[in-house]
Amino acid sequence: MSRSIGLAHIIRHDDGTSSGVWGIYTLQSAFQPIFAFKEGKLSVAAFEGLIRPFRDGEPQSPMAFFSTCPAADRLHVEALTRTLHLLNAGACLPQEASIFVNFDPSVFTERSIADNALREMRLVLHEAGIDPGRVVCEVTEQRSASQETLHSFVAALKGNGFRIAVDDYGADDSDINRIKELRPDIVKFDATWITQLMESGAGFALLTTMVKSFEEQGIRTVFEGIEEGWQLELAEKSGASMVQGFVLARPELAPTSFRVFGKTPDPVAAASDASTASTVAPRTARPAKAFGRRVAP
C-alpha cells in the first residue's frame, strides 16, 4: 500500500510500518527513548523520531541528505519526515509514550503555511491513532527570519494541543529571553554544552541552578547525548527531569522492539525482551540496553 503527499511518496508495509521516498533516497524512521527519573529509577517517558536516509540500500548521513534538498523543498521534506514518524509511532510504540518530532521554524514564513502544515498533521495523527497531547514539537533554537512569525507559529502549535520543546539549548545563539518569550513545556539541553559544564564544579553548579530555575517555571528539562555512566549520575543529581543517550538506549529503526516497555511490569524483563525482539526485527538497529540502573516501565 502506498500514497503520495506532494512530492513525497509513502509506502505502507505488511508489518504496519511506513517508509518514504524522496528522489533517490528511501527514508525510514528511527526512535530513541527518552527516560524520566522517578523515585531512583528510570522510566520510558517518550521517544524522539529520527530520520534515517538510504541510497541504493546503503545508509546515508541525515545531514548529507538534508544538504541535498533545495531550500524550496525543505518544507515538504520536513512534512514527510514528521508523517513517517507519526505513522510509525502509531504502529510500533507504547500508546502512553510521548513522541518528539522536529520543526524548523524558519520554513513557516507565513501563518497560512503553518495552518496548512498543522491541518495535514492532524489528519496523520487521526490515521495513526495518536492524541495530539502526546506530541512534543521540538523547535530548533535558531534565529528565524521573523521573531513575530516564530511566536505566531509556536502559538499555533499550542492552539492545536501540542506541547513545545526548545531544542539544543546551550548552543552559541542560546538566549534565556527566548525561553521566556516562547514559554515552552520542555527545554532540551545541548549535549556538548552539558558535558563541558559537568567537567567542573562551577559548571555543574551553574547547570543545577539553570535546571532548578526552569523547573520552578514549570518547564521540564531533558539532557541529551548522555553516553557515560558518570554523566547519567550527574544528570540525576542536577535535578534534570529526563535523559536521553546511548548509555541507556540507541535508536532503533521501525518496527522497533520498544513496545514492550508499555506492556511489561518487570523493567529488567522489558529491557531483556527489547534486546531479544531487536535480533529478529528485519530493519532494527542496535537494541535498547540499560547499564547499571533499573529501567522501569
N, C-alpha and C positions, 0 to 999 in steps of 0.2 A: 504494500500500500504506500502511495506517495502523494504529495501535494506540493504546489508551488505557492510561494509568498513573495510577490515582487520578482526580483532576480534570483531569489533563493529557491532551492528545491529541497524538500524534506522527505525522507524515506522512513516509513514505519516498518519495523522488523517483527518477525513472528514472536519474539520474546517480549514485545510490548515497548521496547525502547525505540528511539529515533536517532537518525544521523542526518547530516545536512550536506549539501553540495553547493560549493561556490566556485565557479570556474573550474580550475584543475584540482581543487582541493576537496577532500572529504573531511567533514568536521564531526567530531564526537564530543560528548560531554564527559568530563571527569568531575568527581565530587570529593572534597576533602572535609572531614568532620571538624567541627568547632566544639570544644569541650568547655563546660561550665564547672567552676568549683562549687562544691556543695558538701558541707559537713565533712571536710577532709578527704572527699572522694571527687572523682571527675565523672560527669555525666555528659553524654552526647546531647548538645542543645540545638545544633544547626549544622548545615552543610553549605560550603561555598561551591558554586558552579564555576568550572574552569574549562575553557575550550581547548581541544586537542586537535590540531590540523594534521592531515596526512596527504601526501602526494605520491601517487603510484604505490600506495601501500606502505610508504615509509613515513615515520613520524617527523614532523617539522616543528620548529620553534614557533610558539604563538606570536612572539614579537616579529619574527620574519614574515609570518602570514599577514599580520595586520599592516606591516610596512608595504606590502604589495598592493593593498587595497587603496584605490584613489580616494581622496578626501570626500568626493561627491558620493561615494558608495558606503562611507563609514556608518551612516545612519542605518542602512539596510543590513549591513553585516552584523552590527550590534543587535538589531532586532532578531536576526536569525539565531545568533548565539543564545540570547535570552529565551527564545522559543524552544530551542533544543533543551536547555537546562530545565525549564519548567515541565515540558513533556516527560523528560526522563526522570525528573524528581517524582512526578506523579506515578511513574511506573516502578521505581525501584528503591525509594527512600521511605523511612518510617513516616507515618502520616502526621505525627505530632511534632516533627522537627521543623525548625525554621529553615528558609532557603535564602542564601545570599546571592544576588545577581548584580552585575556591574552596569553602571550607566556612565557615559561620558557626557557631562552637561553641555559641553561646547557644541555638540551637534544639534541641540534643541534651541535653535536661534529664534524661533517664534512659538508662541503659546499653541497655535494650531498644530504645529508639528508634534509637540508633546502630547496634546489631546488625542491625536490620531494614534500615536505610539501606545498610549495607555489604553485606548479603546481596543486595539488589537491584543494587547497583553491580557486584558480582562477576558477576552474570548479564549485565549490559550489557557488561562487559569481554569476557566469553566470546563474546557475539554480535558484538562489534566486532573480535575477534581481537587484543586488546591484553593484554600481560602486565602484571600488577599492578605489577611493578618499574619500569615506565615511567611510572607515575602519581605525580605530586607533589601532595600535598594542601596547598593554601595555607590556613593558619589565620589569620584576621584577628586582629591583636594588639589585642584589646579585652577588657575585663573581662566575663566571662560571669557568670551568676547564682551559679555554684558553681565554685571552682577545682578541687575534687575531681572534679566532673563533667568539667571540661575535661581534666584529666590522664588520667582514665579513657578519654575519647574519643580522645585522642591515642594512648594505649596500644593501643586497639582498631584504629586506623588502621595503626600499626606492625605489629600482630599479623597484619594481613591483607596484609602485604607492601608497603604503600605508604610512600613517603618523605614527610617532613614539611617544610614551609616556613612560617616565620613571616613574615607579610606586613606591609608598612608600618612596618617597624622605624624608629624615629626620630621617630614621631608623639608627640603630647603625653603619652600614657599608656605610652610605652615603658618597659620595665623589664628591665634586664640579668638580674635574678634569674629572670624567666620563661623566658629563653633557657636558663639553667642547669637549670631545672626540667623544661622540655619536651624539651630536647636535640634540637632539630630538625636535619635534614640540611642545610637551606638557610635563610639569612636574606635577605629582600628589603628593601633599604633604601628608605625613603620618598623619593620624587623631590624634593619641595620641600626637605626636610631636607638631602639630598645637595647640592643646588645652593647652599644657604646656606653649607654647610661649605666648598665648593670656592671660594668667593669671597674667602677669606682664607687666608694662610699657616698661621695657627694652626688654623683649622678643617680645612684639608686634612691637617695633621699628625695631628689627632685622628681624622679619618676613616681614615687609613692605619693608625694604631695599632689601631683597632677591627677593621679588616679582618684584620690580622695576628693579633689575638687570636682571632678566630673560626676562621681557617684553622688555627691551632695546636690548636684543639679538634676539628678535622675537620669544621668547618661551612663549607660553601661560601657565597659571597656573590653577590647579584645587585643591581646598580644599575639601577633602573628610571626611566623618564621622561627618558632621555638624548636631548636634542633638538639639541644643538650639538656641533660637532667638538671644541671645546676641552674639553667635558665628557667626551667619549669618551677623549681623550688622558689626562686626569687620572684617569679611572677605571682605565685600564691601569696608570698609574704608581702608583696606590694599592694595587695588587695584587688588585683585585676579580676574582672568578672569572668572572662573567658580566655582560652588559649587555643592556638592553632599551630600545628607544625609537625615535622617529620618524627619528632621524638614520640609522638602519640599515634599518628596515623598519616600515611601517604595518600595522595589522591588515587582514586580508582575510576577506571572507565566504566560507564554504564553498559550492561547491567552490573551494579555493584553488589557486594555482599553485606552492605551496611544495614539492610532492612532488619537484620537480626537484633540490632540494638533497640529496636522498638518492640521486640517480642519477648526477649529472654530476661527473666528476673535475675538470673545469676550473671553479674558483669564479667566474671572470668570466663564463663561459658560463652558469653556473647562474643568476646574477643577471639576465642578459640574457633567458634563457628564461622566467624567472619573470615578467619585465615583459611579454614577448610574450604569454604564456599569459593574463595577467590582463586583456588587452584583449578577449579573446573569451569569457571565462567570464561567463555570464549574470548571476551575482549576486556579482561580485567588486568589492571596494572598491579603493583605490589600491594599485598594485603595490609589491612589495618593491624597495628600492633600497639600494645601498651607496655611501657617499660617502667618497672619499679613503682607502680601505683595502680590501685584498683580502678577500673573504669566501670562506673555504674551506669545502668541503662536509663 
